[in-house]
Amino acid sequence: MSHPLYAEDPEPADDRVPAGPLFVPVRSGPAGCTARLFRTPRGGRTAVAFTSPQRLAAALGGGQPWVRLSEPALRALAEPVGATALTIDPRFVPEFPCGHHLRVA
């Protein structure tokens, strides 16, 4: 989504992350739910979130558990384990046989 720039605005609008809670895929673990982390095609670790449950289900399947988190909360969970990137609404590429790889749309 692109925001128009106005002459009276000295700074461009920040459109990195949509406003509002995000839908974050999770997995169960001994301490409860944990945000799922993924790898980009280049091997970097990234936290993943979706702007709607429908987009999450389209990418990961209808049975994928999720929680709603704000962008700062997701970053706070992911950064200590080395995932400093945040990918919103990725499309998964199934032709890779090992693990999950994602394409940033």
Order of alpha helices (4+ residues) and beta strands (2+ residues): beta-beta-beta-beta-alpha-beta-alpha-beta-beta-beta
